[in-house]
Amino acid sequence: MPKNVRIAIDVGGTFTDVVKLAPETGELRFEKVPTTPSEPTSGVLAAFEKADAEPSSVSMFNHGSTLGLNSLLTRSGARIATIATRGFRDVYLLGRTDRKVMYDIKYRKPEALLERYDTFEVTERSLFDGSVATPFDEDDARAVAQEIAKRGYDAVAIAFLHSYANPAHEVRMREILQEVAPNVDVTLSHELSREYREYERTSTAVLDAYIKPIMRTYLRALEHELADRGFAGKFLMSRSGGGAMTAAGAREQPVNLILSGPAGGVVGAAGFSKLIDRPNLITIDMGGTSLDASLVLDGEPVSHNGAEFEGLPINTPSLYIHTIGAGGGSLGYLDEAGALQVGPKSAGAVPGPASYGRGGTQPTFTDAALAVGYLGVDTPLGGELTLNRDLAIAAINPIADELGLSDLELAQGMLRISVTKIVGAVRAITIELGHDPKDFSLLSFGGGGGLVATEVARELGVPEVVVPPGQGAFSALGMLMADVQHDFSRTSIQYLDKLDTETAQAQFAGMEAEAQATLRAEGFEDSAMRFHRVVDVRYSGQEHAVTVSYPEDANDPRTQIRADFDHLHERQYGHTMDDPIETTTLRLHAVGVVDKPDLPKIAARKGEMPALRSRTVHSPDGIERDYGLIAREELLAGDVVVGPAVVTEHTATTVLHEGGRLEVGVFGELVVSIRPAIQNAK
């Protein structure tokens, strides 16, 4: 067996995706296994077995896990406390007074992760410039630590005022806690974010502390299990910002994993966009529970620093991903007004869609797709799970009868609702931000993406859909393309024309020294390190900023920053202004470069392609038609399939309707040209 195998495993809500790449033989293998929420390490080890990957032969293991996210969703994380500067005990619970949903009378403030009883304060205070206004009171701190030990908390988040400028008091508080309560996990806010905005920094620390015990336990258990099986390679975790981090780093800062689930797919999309020469992509990743939509602009994913979880801010860099509850397991039901809805509730991994035969009785998107013929009983999911159409119809029938519809009409209605929701998600990241969908290609992946992609593209006027190889496990493939990444920042609020470039250079140099030490500790040589300086810039009076590169070699960086800011602001928001601009934050993106896998090219067709079989499909216009049917594994580069047709594969299915034309690219990608939507005569 090859000794340089690379494997990526992405744990989703319903399925765990696994990709195996053996550079010595060129093997690229995609597999799926059911997710095991009750025993997460078992599911990962099962994925190794399904891909025939002996841990002892694996040189690099990239992993994405929803364990931390799920503990937040179910509010099953650690029992935590916070420690703040005296007089600022309620920063976290008060939060901000703004309301993003202006006219929703049912709006409720996001549920906090702790009670006021769990908040503590210590006498100390630093000012915004790092000077000490009130010395750190060690006796006060020790009394707080003793109370925390007495109450039996699992973890503590420490967030002192202006610690981004002077972290000394937070560091000393941790030392005292380690003396008095050594079993308590501790998070320091300045280690996660060296930026102003007290509430956002505190919220980030609280989220980190809330999931730290469970993530530490999981990662240590998985590391031990793999070591027992001979694994001695590099273990990397996918992070929210699109890169990777070592498992050791993830144990210390698990907040960086919360939004990492869909990040692998976006990173893979950015890399794939360069291979197929399509720099601007809309991506839709439809899994079992949700759909994630994002953008790739000029070959790079779009990132931002204002991520949230259920309204709770996370002040670390993340990819800009819009998520909705529209997946293969999304449940169809009648709401209180008697109208048909699909999602966001999901059947999940257990019991799953009714057609899985595992006890599910409510209809899901997957059941509807099976009923209309998009999916078939002749193509097992993941090569093992054969769907049962009778069970799908039995789940659909009660709602259809209540609405006076046929089973197929109800199923088609469920699919139409899902498509409409997905179109809305794509509009939110394109049209609502000033981008025209016609300027993009739609990259579709995930287990369900290919079922809806052509309809979504037609609705939005997107000219083509690209389906990458291994679409059902593409997020895991993207993880193999991710470098190790660390992000550093320093608050620097001042007018651009008064920016002290020497001070800025010194701050960047300090961050680079810190980053270099971190990457060296993780095993990277200096030659494998890359540093990218950027700066957040905004119009004076604005709340949020645009991130632009910091020109290191320019005679006057301020002139170039102004020009780049105007260009990006115009591109992202459709306008510029003559107002003064100011910097808010200096940032350093530090990268440890890992070897990237080369995607193998597929053979070109030399003779006639195999004849298409046939499947009866209830098409979106309500008419039953014969669709061509072919397995993706039978297609070679240059093959052409004219719709209507269904392309099945090991981990997913792609549907193209009448007017669509599919051509197979050199990497095995399916490129579907879309005919513009027209009104169907009734």
HELIX and SHEET records of a PDB file:
HELIX    1   1 PRO A   40  LYS A   50  1                                  11    
HELIX    2   2 PRO A   55  SER A   57  5                                   3    
HELIX    3   3 LEU A   67  LEU A   73  1                                   7    
HELIX    4   4 VAL A   91  LEU A   94  1                                   4    
HELIX    5   5 ARG A  116  ASP A  118  5                                   3    
HELIX    6   6 GLU A  138  ARG A  151  1                                  14    
HELIX    7   7 ALA A  168  VAL A  180  1                                  13    
HELIX    8   8 SER A  189  LEU A  192  1                                   4    
HELIX    9   9 GLU A  198  ASP A  228  1                                  31    
HELIX   10  10 ALA A  247  GLU A  252  1                                   6    
HELIX   11  11 PRO A  254  LEU A  257  5                                   4    
HELIX   12  12 ALA A  263  LEU A  275  1                                  13    
HELIX   13  13 ALA A  354  TYR A  356  5                                   3    
HELIX   14  14 PHE A  365  VAL A  372  1                                   8    
HELIX   15  15 ARG A  389  LEU A  403  1                                  15    
HELIX   16  16 ASP A  407  ILE A  429  1                                  23    
HELIX   17  17 ILE A  431  LEU A  433  5                                   3    
HELIX   18  18 PRO A  437  ASP A  439  5                                   3    
HELIX   19  19 GLY A  449  LEU A  460  1                                  12    
HELIX   20  20 GLN A  471  ALA A  473  5                                   3    
HELIX   21  21 PHE A  474  MET A  479  1                                   6    
HELIX   22  22 LEU A  496  LYS A  498  5                                   3    
HELIX   23  23 THR A  501  ALA A  521  1                                  21    
HELIX   24  24 ASP A  526  ALA A  528  5                                   3    
HELIX   25  25 PRO A  557  TYR A  573  1                                  17    
HELIX   26  26 ARG A  632  GLU A  634  5                                   3    
SHEET    1   A 6 GLU A  27  PRO A  34  0                                        
SHEET    2   A 6 PHE A  15  ALA A  22 -1                                        
SHEET    3   A 6 VAL A   5  VAL A  11 -1                                        
SHEET    4   A 6 VAL A  58  GLY A  64  1                                        
SHEET    5   A 6 LYS A 234  SER A 238  1                                        
SHEET    6   A 6 ALA A 244  THR A 246 -1                                        
SHEET    1   B 4 THR A 119  VAL A 122  0                                        
SHEET    2   B 4 ILE A  80  THR A  85  1                                        
SHEET    3   B 4 ALA A 155  ALA A 159  1                                        
SHEET    4   B 4 ASP A 185  LEU A 188  1                                        
SHEET    1   C 2 ARG A 125  SER A 126  0                                        
SHEET    2   C 2 VAL A 132  THR A 134 -1                                        
SHEET    1   D 8 GLU A 300  PRO A 301  0                                        
SHEET    2   D 8 LEU A 291  LEU A 297 -1                                        
SHEET    3   D 8 LEU A 281  MET A 286 -1                                        
SHEET    4   D 8 SER A 441  PHE A 445  1                                        
SHEET    5   D 8 GLU A 464  VAL A 467  1                                        
SHEET    6   D 8 LEU A 670  SER A 673 -1                                        
SHEET    7   D 8 ARG A 661  VAL A 664 -1                                        
SHEET    8   D 8 VAL A 640  VAL A 642 -1                                        
SHEET    1   E 3 GLU A 300  PRO A 301  0                                        
SHEET    2   E 3 LEU A 291  LEU A 297 -1                                        
SHEET    3   E 3 ILE A 321  ILE A 324 -1                                        
SHEET    1   F 2 SER A 303  HIS A 304  0                                        
SHEET    2   F 2 SER A 318  LEU A 319 -1                                        
SHEET    1   G 2 ALA A 307  PHE A 309  0                                        
SHEET    2   G 2 LEU A 312  ILE A 314 -1                                        
SHEET    1   H 2 SER A 330  LEU A 334  0                                        
SHEET    2   H 2 LEU A 340  SER A 346 -1                                        
SHEET    1   I 4 VAL A 484  TYR A 495  0                                        
SHEET    2   I 4 ILE A 581  GLY A 592 -1                                        
SHEET    3   I 4 MET A 529  TYR A 539 -1                                        
SHEET    4   I 4 VAL A 546  SER A 549 -1                                        
SHEET    1   J 4 ARG A 613  HIS A 618  0                                        
SHEET    2   J 4 GLU A 624  ALA A 631 -1                                        
SHEET    3   J 4 ALA A 645  THR A 648  1                                        
SHEET    4   J 4 THR A 653  LEU A 656 -1                                        
END                                                                             
